[in-house]
């Protein structure tokens, strides 16, 4: 058993850290936070340096690396800034479905564009009436000659208003029993007639990431936009979740580490009653608990990423990683605010924003309750 990163992985981690330190300025973060805007210029630089889609095959715009390397980059980005890091990490959201199940033509069209900073992707799965339950879809796709005609509404879609294409989970066979056996994933390009979006509203956090309602009103796309086989969409999305939950765990891990960094620095510098906060035992215990929780989350996240790279699907492990990392991000950011006291409540000191950005990790890609259901279900199944 080897817990050491390879030389290449350390180099990638260091490169991501240096990039984030040089480019993720507080002024840039606050501007995009206030404007609720996506950091396109920063995204372009990250793509140019190969940080986005580095897990894509080399002939499809990536570096042919794995989920563990992607997680290392995401962690470093979010550690430097929770909002900027999350926005960049999710710019290629759901494109892995094309990578793993798409046709050669689909891969050639979309993956190099995503990695090269020419396209942003979105996965349109969640619906207003079903939330985390993707076993039922009200969005329908009907075959009409050489086209699919899509009708329905998706909600809380990441990158919803900035995406260049959407991977849409649709019900193609309304009579399938169970219903999830009659689903497919279909690509819809931005600008398709009948496609419209509406901002989901003001959010608590991740304000640099677009979250939107996406509406399909008789949207017609070519039959060739079907990803893989009809009837396999649900299974494709489930496999994607096993991968994407690792990335979400990495964002949460980075947010936790970033909040901890700021709390530790403050505790070493801030004096109360004639000595630094870090000299008080109660502060030391907080720091010890925070550091231990982060290491626990890091071990689970790295193991889940490594396991996926061994071509093993383990929903229990990935759900554990996301559940623990998300909970850690929320609790560590909360304690960071407590250590900074009144300053922790102020935007200029960043930890309040880290706290707000942390909470979503317990909600999207399946709520923490869904993760517990998955973990328990797999334990019972294995027994």
C-alpha positions in Angstrom: 0.0 0.0 0.0 1.5 3.3 -1.1 0.1 6.6 0.0 2.7 8.6 -1.9 1.8 10.7 -5.0 3.9 10.0 -8.0 6.4 12.6 -9.2 4.1 13.5 -12.1 1.1 14.0 -9.7 3.2 16.2 -7.4 4.2 18.3 -10.4 0.6 18.7 -11.5 -0.4 19.6 -8.0 2.3 22.2 -7.7 1.5 23.6 -11.1 -2.2 24.0 -10.1 -1.1 25.7 -6.9 1.2 28.2 -8.6 -1.4 29.0 -11.2 -4.1 29.6 -8.6 -1.7 31.7 -6.4 -0.8 33.9 -9.3 -4.2 34.3 -11.0 -6.9 33.9 -8.3 -6.8 37.4 -6.8 -9.1 38.5 -4.1 -10.2 41.5 -6.3 -11.1 39.2 -9.2 -13.0 36.9 -6.9 -15.0 39.7 -5.3 -15.8 41.3 -8.6 -17.2 38.1 -10.1 -19.0 37.4 -6.8 -20.7 40.7 -6.8 -21.5 40.5 -10.5 -22.6 36.9 -10.3 -20.5 36.3 -13.4 -18.4 33.5 -14.8 -14.6 34.2 -14.9 -14.2 33.6 -18.6 -10.7 35.1 -18.9 -9.4 33.0 -16.0 -11.1 29.9 -17.5 -9.4 30.5 -20.8 -6.0 30.7 -19.1 -6.7 27.4 -17.2 -7.7 25.7 -20.5 -4.6 27.0 -22.3 -2.4 25.5 -19.6 -4.2 22.1 -19.8 -6.0 22.1 -16.4 -9.5 21.7 -17.8 -10.2 18.2 -19.3 -6.8 16.9 -18.4 -8.5 13.5 -17.8 -9.7 13.5 -21.5 -7.7 11.2 -23.8 -4.7 12.9 -25.5 -6.4 12.6 -29.0 -9.5 14.4 -27.6 -7.8 17.5 -26.2 -6.8 16.2 -22.8 -3.6 14.8 -21.3 -4.7 11.3 -20.9 -4.5 11.5 -17.1 -6.9 10.2 -14.5 -9.5 11.2 -12.0 -6.9 11.5 -9.2 -4.9 14.1 -11.2 -8.1 16.0 -11.9 -9.0 15.9 -8.2 -5.6 17.3 -7.3 -6.1 20.3 -9.6 -9.7 20.9 -8.4 -8.5 20.7 -4.7 -5.8 23.3 -5.3 -8.1 25.7 -7.2 -10.8 25.6 -4.5 -8.2 25.9 -1.7 -7.1 29.2 -3.2 -10.6 30.5 -3.8 -13.8 28.6 -3.3 -15.9 30.5 -5.9 -13.3 30.8 -8.7 -12.2 27.2 -8.1 -15.7 25.8 -8.3 -16.5 27.7 -11.4 -13.5 26.4 -13.3 -13.9 22.8 -11.9 -17.5 22.6 -13.2 -16.8 24.2 -16.6 -16.6 20.7 -18.2 -19.5 19.3 -16.2 -21.0 16.1 -17.7 -18.7 16.1 -20.7 -17.4 12.8 -19.3 -20.6 11.2 -20.6 -19.5 12.0 -24.1 -16.0 10.9 -23.4 -17.1 7.5 -22.1 -20.2 6.8 -24.2 -20.2 9.2 -27.2 -19.6 8.3 -30.8 -16.2 9.2 -32.4 -17.9 12.1 -34.1 -19.3 13.4 -30.9 -16.0 13.1 -29.1 -14.2 14.9 -31.9 -16.7 17.8 -31.9 -17.1 18.4 -28.2 -14.2 17.2 -26.1 -11.3 19.2 -27.7 -13.5 22.3 -27.6 -14.2 21.8 -23.9 -10.6 21.3 -23.0 -9.4 24.1 -25.3 -11.7 26.8 -23.8 -14.1 27.0 -26.7 -17.1 25.3 -25.1 -18.7 25.0 -21.7 -20.8 21.9 -21.1 -23.9 21.2 -18.9 -25.7 18.1 -17.7 -29.5 18.6 -17.7 -30.7 15.9 -15.3 -32.6 17.4 -12.4 -36.3 18.2 -12.8 -38.6 20.5 -10.8 -40.8 17.6 -9.6 -38.2 15.0 -9.0 -35.1 16.6 -7.6 -32.5 13.9 -6.8 -34.7 11.1 -8.1 -33.5 10.5 -11.6 -35.4 7.2 -11.9 -38.3 9.2 -13.3 -38.2 11.9 -16.0 -41.0 14.2 -17.2 -38.8 15.4 -20.0 -39.7 13.4 -23.1 -37.9 12.8 -26.4 -39.8 11.3 -29.3 -38.3 10.0 -32.4 -39.5 11.7 -35.6 -37.8 10.5 -38.7 -34.1 11.5 -38.5 -34.7 13.7 -35.4 -35.5 13.6 -31.8 -38.1 16.1 -30.5 -37.6 17.1 -26.9 -40.1 18.6 -24.5 -39.7 19.3 -20.8 -38.1 21.4 -18.1 -34.9 20.9 -16.2 -34.1 22.8 -12.9 -30.9 23.9 -11.0 -28.7 23.2 -14.0 -25.1 24.0 -13.5 -23.8 26.3 -16.3 -27.4 26.5 -17.4 -27.1 30.0 -19.0 -23.5 29.8 -20.2 -23.3 26.3 -21.7 -22.6 25.7 -25.3 -24.2 22.3 -25.2 -26.4 20.3 -22.9 -26.4 16.6 -22.2 -30.1 16.0 -21.6 -31.5 12.9 -19.8 -34.9 12.2 -21.4 -37.7 9.6 -21.2 -37.8 8.0 -24.7 -40.0 5.1 -23.9 -42.9 6.2 -21.6 -44.1 2.6 -21.3 -40.9 1.1 -19.9 -41.1 -0.7 -16.7 -39.3 0.3 -14.6 -39.2 3.7 -16.2 -35.5 4.2 -16.0 -35.0 1.5 -18.6 -36.6 3.8 -21.2 -34.2 6.7 -20.9 -31.6 8.2 -23.1 -29.0 11.0 -23.1 -29.2 13.4 -26.0 -27.0 16.4 -26.9 -28.7 19.7 -27.5 -26.5 22.6 -28.8 -26.9 26.2 -27.6 -29.2 28.1 -29.9 -31.4 25.2 -30.8 -34.9 26.4 -31.7 -37.3 26.0 -28.8 -34.4 26.0 -26.2 -34.6 28.7 -23.5 -33.1 29.3 -20.1 -33.9 31.4 -17.1 -31.7 32.2 -14.1 -32.7 30.2 -11.1 -32.5 33.2 -8.8 -30.1 34.7 -6.3 -28.1 31.9 -4.5 -26.5 31.6 -1.1 -23.1 30.7 -2.7 -21.2 29.6 -5.8 -22.3 32.9 -7.4 -19.8 32.7 -10.2 -21.4 29.5 -11.4 -24.6 29.8 -13.5 -27.5 27.9 -12.1 -30.6 27.9 -14.3 -33.9 26.5 -15.4 -33.6 25.0 -18.9 -36.8 24.6 -21.0 -37.2 22.4 -24.1 -40.2 23.3 -26.2 -40.4 21.1 -29.2 -36.6 21.2 -29.5 -35.6 19.2 -32.6 -32.1 17.7 -32.8 -30.5 15.2 -35.2 -30.9 11.5 -34.4 -27.1 11.4 -34.3 -27.1 13.5 -31.1 -28.2 10.4 -29.1 -25.3 9.3 -26.9 -24.7 5.6 -27.0 -27.8 3.5 -27.2 -31.4 4.4 -26.5 -32.5 3.0 -23.1 -29.0 3.4 -21.6 -29.2 7.0 -20.5 -30.0 6.3 -16.8 -27.0 4.0 -16.5 -24.7 6.4 -18.3 -25.7 9.2 -15.8 -25.3 6.8 -12.8 -21.7 6.0 -14.0 -21.1 9.7 -14.4 -22.3 10.4 -10.9 -19.7 7.9 -9.6 -17.1 10.0 -11.3 -18.5 13.5 -10.7 -19.0 12.9 -7.0 -15.3 12.5 -6.7 -14.8 15.9 -8.3 -17.4 17.5 -5.9 -15.6 15.9 -3.0 -12.4 17.5 -4.3 -14.1 20.9 -4.5 -15.3 20.5 -0.9 -11.9 19.2 0.2 -10.2 22.3 -1.3 -12.8 24.7 0.3 -12.2 23.0 3.7 -8.4 23.4 3.3 -8.7 27.0 2.2 -10.9 27.9 5.2 -8.4 26.2 7.5 -5.4 28.0 6.0 -7.1 31.3 6.7 -8.1 30.4 10.2 -4.6 29.1 11.1 -3.0 32.3 9.7 -5.3 34.5 11.7 -4.9 32.5 14.9 -1.1 32.9 14.6 -1.3 36.6 14.0 -4.3 37.8 16.1 -3.5 38.6 19.7 -6.1 38.5 22.5 -5.4 39.1 26.2 -1.7 39.6 25.4 -1.0 36.4 23.4 -1.8 34.9 20.0 -5.1 33.0 19.6 -3.1 30.0 18.6 -1.6 29.8 22.2 -5.1 29.2 23.7 -5.9 25.6 24.2 -9.5 26.0 23.0 -8.2 27.4 19.7 -5.6 24.6 19.4 -8.3 22.0 19.8 -10.4 23.6 17.1 -7.4 23.6 14.7 -6.6 20.0 15.6 -10.2 18.9 14.9 -10.3 20.8 11.6 -7.0 19.4 10.4 -8.0 15.9 11.3 -11.3 16.1 9.5 -9.6 17.5 6.4 -7.1 14.6 6.4 -9.9 12.1 6.8 -11.8 13.7 3.8 -8.6 13.8 1.7 -7.8 10.1 2.3 -11.4 9.1 1.3 -11.4 11.4 -1.8 -8.0 10.2 -3.1 -8.9 6.6 -2.5 -12.2 7.0 -4.4 -10.4 8.7 -7.3 -7.7 6.1 -7.4 -10.3 3.3 -7.3 -12.2 4.8 -10.3 -8.9 5.1 -12.2 -8.5 1.3 -11.7 -11.7 1.0 -13.7 -13.7 -0.1 -10.7 -17.2 1.3 -10.0 -17.9 1.6 -6.3 -20.9 3.8 -5.6 -20.4 3.2 -1.8 -16.9 4.6 -1.8 -17.6 7.7 -4.0 -20.7 8.5 -1.9 -18.7 8.2 1.3 -16.1 10.5 -0.2 -18.6 13.2 -1.2 -20.6 12.9 2.0 -17.5 13.2 4.3 -15.8 15.9 2.2 -18.9 18.0 2.0 -19.7 17.7 5.7 -16.0 18.6 6.4 -16.1 21.7 4.2 -19.2 23.0 6.0 -17.9 22.3 9.5 -14.4 23.5 8.9 -15.6 26.7 7.3 -18.0 27.3 10.2 -15.2 26.9 12.7 -13.0 29.2 10.6 -15.6 31.9 11.0 -15.7 31.2 14.7 -12.0 31.6 15.1 -12.0 34.9 13.2 -14.9 36.1 15.2 -16.5 39.3 13.9 -13.9 39.5 11.1 -15.0 36.0 10.0 -18.4 37.4 9.3 -17.0 40.1 6.9 -16.6 39.5 3.2 -13.1 40.9 3.0 -11.8 38.0 5.2 -13.1 35.4 2.8 -14.1 32.6 5.2 -17.8 33.7 5.1 -17.7 33.2 1.4 -16.0 29.8 1.8 -18.8 28.8 4.2 -21.5 29.8 1.7 -19.8 28.0 -1.2 -19.2 24.9 0.9 -22.9 24.2 1.6 -23.9 23.3 -1.9 -21.5 20.3 -1.8 -24.1 18.7 0.6 -26.9 19.3 -2.0 -25.9 18.9 -5.6 -24.8 15.6 -7.2 -27.3 14.0 -4.8 -28.0 15.4 -1.3 -26.2 14.0 1.8 -29.3 12.0 2.4 -29.1 10.4 -1.0 -25.4 9.6 -0.3 -26.4 7.8 2.9 -29.1 5.9 1.0 -26.5 4.8 -1.6 -23.9 3.8 1.1 -26.5 1.8 3.1 -28.0 0.2 0.0 -24.5 -1.0 -1.2 -23.7 -2.4 2.3 -26.9 -4.4 2.4 -26.4 -5.6 -1.2 -22.8 -6.7 -0.4 -23.9 -8.6 2.7 
